[in-house]
Amino acid sequence: MSILYKSFRGVSWKRIAILGYKFPTGCRQIPRQIPQQPWYLDPVGIILIAGVFPFAVVYFELSFVFDTVWQMHHIQHFFGYVSIF
């Protein structure tokens, strides 16, 4: 495996040194309008989505655990699975 890797790297470096490197894309000279992005691609939207979903999941699971501990009506079987994570 090492021989294959070294031969590949050797060929790649020689090719770059001889031919140079050309970027696969270029910039056009014509300016274009950037379209409006949806709200969920805005940094504030991403922060809200990334914070609300984990909070909701943890709140939902802990509400079952605390209801069981405080009310003492039944045994919590799901607590073992919650404590793993």
URZIBEL-V198225 format. One record per backbone hydrogen bond with DSSP energy under -0.5 kcal/mol. NH is the residue of the N-H (numbers start at 1). CO is the residue of the C=O. If there is no record, write none. Layout:
NH,CO ; NH,CO
This chain:
5,1 ; 6,2 ; 7,3 ; 8,4 ; 9,5 ; 10,6 ; 11,7 ; 12,8 ; 13,9 ; 14,10 ; 15,11 ; 16,12 ; 17,13 ; 18,14 ; 19,15 ; 20,15 ; 20,16 ; 31,29 ; 35,33 ; 41,38 ; 42,39 ; 46,42 ; 47,43 ; 48,44 ; 49,45 ; 50,46 ; 51,47 ; 52,48 ; 53,49 ; 55,51 ; 56,52 ; 57,53 ; 58,54 ; 59,55 ; 60,56 ; 61,57 ; 62,58 ; 63,59 ; 64,60 ; 65,61 ; 66,62 ; 67,63 ; 68,64 ; 69,65 ; 70,66 ; 71,67 ; 72,68 ; 77,75 ; 80,77 ; 81,78 ; 82,78 ; 83,79 ; 84,80 ; 85,81
